[in-house]
């Protein structure tokens, strides 16, 4: 772990702030004499990706979640949580779970949900007791491989054979919501900030629902019936989806789509992360790509991750970006401004 680097960061920020003030004063003096100072562009504070030691470890990290109870990392060798912004990680006991965790999500109250293989489907982690509570009434004998959370007590899960299920009471009871879906095979489940629910299939494309799953409509992504791999949206209504045929984007919340134009090369898009109206990140089998204009143009920011498969991305308020990869957990510092 690079603890010393982060312990010194606050001091470094103070020095940087002083330098910025001096630079501003100097620029003001120059302006007084009619000379325009050079415009400084945003740059990476720490351009390289750095590994985060052995916690969660040099193993495959498949899922990263940020919630009121901290940061969570699902790794090949177990489940980890950080309560200090990622500086340190603690392994969370999975004793009591009958099989390995397939998916995780943080609900509105901050509790962690874990989907596992049949027959017990879904569990909730109770931190004070360091234990797990079964919440699968209506999901008995199913496998949960996707989880999406809504406001309040609204929850959704996807299964690899029985479609999508919804709970209105925080997981106490579950009911199927598959009207209009051509298949029960769910490979992606996502709810955007506007409340639209998306469901991705392995061979029938993308579907969406505007009534919390009561009915579903096929999304015309333009990619054909390709496997849906990842999805992300922002507050301005843009939605991005990664498929086996490449990246696509929608300007109307996900109804109509056009193909995006990331850098060429043989890569598969594993995860997408949107940080606002313009900034978008794509985790691929060959590192990370970044766009600051809603997917129109892209830059490769894979230094330190070249050739490494990125499965999941997560941002924290200090603009540290985490990448869960096939070789462990990595971190980089983003520019202050996109």
N, C-alpha and C positions, 0 to 999 in steps of 0.2 A: 504494500500500500504506500502511496505517496503522501503520507500525512504531513510531513514537513512543508511540502509545497503549498498545501491548502492552509496550514497554520500561518504561513507567512503572507498569504494572499491579502489579508486585510491591511497589513502594513504596506504592501506593494500598491494597493489601491490608493492609500493616503499619499504616497509619493507621487503616483500618477496624477492625482488630483492637483497637487501643488505644481507639478510640471505643466499641466494643462492651463492653470491660472497664469503662470509666468509666460507661457506661449501666447495666451490671449492678450496680456498686457503688451507684449512685444509686438504683436500684430496690430494692436490699436495704435501704437506709436508709429509704425510704418504707414498705416492708413492716413495719419495726420499729414504725412508728406506726399500723399497722392499716389502711393504704391500699393497695389492690391496684393495681399499675401496669397500664397499657393493654397488651393483647396485641398483638404485632406480627405481621402476616401476612407470608409469603414474598412477595417482589416481584422483578421483573426488575431485575438490576443494570444491564443495558444493554438497554432495551426495544426499541430499533430495530434492524433488520437493517442491517448496513453492508457495502458491496461490498469485496471484497478486491483492489482495484487491477486490474492488467492481467495477472496471472498466477493462474489460467489464462486470464484475459482476459474481455472483454465478448462472449462467445460462448456458445452452448449447452453446458452441462455436464450430461452424461447419466448419469454414474455416479460415486459416491464410495465408496472402499474404505479401511478401516483395517486394518493388519496389522503383524506384527513388523518389517517393513522400512520402515514409515512410512505416511503418508497418500497415497492415489492419487486423481487426478481425471482422468476421461476427458472431454475437451472436443471441441467441433467441430473445433478447429484442432490437436489433438494430445493427448498423454498427459503428465501432470505428476505429480511426486512431491515431498512435503515431509517432511523428517526432523527438523523442529523444531516440530512441533505445528501447522503451518499458517501460521507467520509468514512463511516464504519458500517459493517453489515453483520447481522446476527442470524444464524441459521434457526429457522422456525421448525419445531417438532411436527412431524406428520404422523406421529403415533396415533393410531385409531382409524386412520384412513386405510381401507382395504386394498387400494391400488394407487399407482402414481397419478399425480395431478396432470391434467391435460390442458386446462385453461384457468385463468384467474381474472378477477375484476374486483374493484372496490365499490361498495354501494354508497348511497347518499349519506349514511351514518358513519362511514369510514370502515365498516367491517369488511373483511376479505371473504370473497366467495371463491370456491374451488370446484371445478367440474372434473369428474373422474369417470372411469369406465363402469359399465353395468356390474352389479345391479343397483348400486346406491346413488349414482348420478351426481348429486350436488350437496356440498357441505359449506358451513360457515365457520370461520375461525373466531374464537372467543379469547381475546388477548389476556384478560385478567386470570383466567384459568389455564392459559396455554393449552387449550383443548379445541376439539372440533364438534360442531353440532350439525346433525343431519336435517336438511330442509328439502325433502324430495317427495312430498305428498302429491301424487299425480305424475311423478317421474320414475316410479319404481321400475326396476329392471331395464332402465335406459342408460345410455352413455351421454354425458354432456361434454361437448368439445368447443362450444362457443358461449360467451356470456356478454350481455349488454345491459346496462343499467339506465333507468329513467329517473325522473324526479320523484321524490317521496319514496313510496313503497313499490314503485313499478319496476319489474325486472323481466328480462327475457333470456332464454337459453336456446341454443341450437344443438341438434343431435345429428349423428351420422347416419340416420336411417328413418327417423320418425318426425322430422321437420322441426318447427319452432314451437316453443311453449312460452306462456306468459303467466306471471304472478302479479296480482294486484295488492297483495298483502305482505310484501317483503320476503317472499319465499315460503310462506306457510302452506300455500296451496298453488297448484299449477294446472293449466288447461292448454290443450293444443290450439294453435291459431294458424291453420294452413290453407284457408280458403283462397283459391287462385294460384297456389303453388304447384308446379308440375312434378316435384320430387321431394322426398323427405331427407335428401342428403344435403346437409348444411355445412359449408366450409368457411363461411364468413357471416358475422352478425354485427351490425353497427347502427347506433342511433346518433344522428347529428344534432347540432345545437338547436335546430328548428323543430325537432321532434320527429323527423322522418326516419323510419326504420328501414334498413337495408339488409337483404339476405342474399348471399352469394352461393352459387351451386357449382359442382364440379364440371358440369357439361351443358347446363341450360341457361347460363348467363346470370344476370343480376335482376333482383326484384325489389320493389319498395312498397312501403305502406305508410299512409298518412293518418291512419286511425288506430295506431298501436297494435297492428297485426290483425284487425278484424277482417281486412281484405288486402290482397296484394296485386300489384301491377308490374308487368315486365318493363324493365328500363332498356331503352334503345341505345345501348352503348356504342353500336357500330362495330363491335368486335366479333359479332357472331356469338355462337354458343360456346364460348371459351371458358375455361376454368377461371373463377374469380379468386385472386390471390390476396388483395389488400385494398383498403379504402380509407379516405380521410376527407373531411370537409372543413370549411371555415365559416365565420360569422356573416360573410357577405353573400353566402349562398353557393359558393363554388364547391364542387365535389370532384374528387379525383379517385380513380380506380385503377389498380394494376391487374392485368389479366395475362393469360398465356400468350396473347397477341401484342402485348405492350401496354403503355400507359394511355388513359383516356381522361378527359375532363369535361365537366358540365357547368354551365353558367346559370342554370335555372333550378338548382337544387337536386339534380339527378334525373331529370326526365329525358333530356336530349344531350348527346355527347359528341365530342370531336376528339381525334387522336392528338395527344401531346407529342412533343418532339425532343425527348431526352437524347444525350449523346449515344451514338451508335456503338455497337459491340454486343457480343453475346453475353447477356446478363438477364437474370430473372428478378422481377421486382417482388420483394418479400414483405415490405412494410412501407407505409406512408405516414408522414406526420406534418400537419399544417399548423403554423404558428400565428396565423393572422391573415389579413386580406391578401398578402402577396407572397409570404415566405413558406416554402414547401420543401420537405426533405423526402428522399426515396432511399430506403435501404435495399440493397441488391445483393446478388451472389458475388459481386466484385467491389463491395464497399458502399459509400454513401454519395448521393448526388444532391445538389441544392439549387433551388430556383427562388429568385426574389421577385418574379413577375408572373406568378400564378401558373407556372409550368410552361411558359412560352420559351424561355431560354434556361439553360442549366450549366452548372459548373461541377466538376468532380472535386470533392473534398475528402478523398480517401487516403491521404497521406497518413501512414501508420496503420491503415486497414486494407492495403492493397491485396487483392486476392482472397479476402476474408468475407464469408457470407454473413450478412447482417439480417437478423430475424426480427428485431423489434427496436424502436426508438422511443426515447422519453426526454422531455425538457423539464427543468426546474426553474423557479423564478430568477435565479442568478444567471440565467442563460448558459448554464452548463448542459450540454447535450450528451445523453448516455446512449450507447449502442450495445444491445445484447447480441452477441455473435456466436458463431460456431467455435470460437476460441476464447470465450469468456466475455467479461464486461469491460467496455472501454468508455473513455470520457474525453470531451474536448470543450473548449470555451468559445462561444460564438461571439461575433462582433456585438457591441452594445446596440448599434443600429443595424437593421437588415440591409 
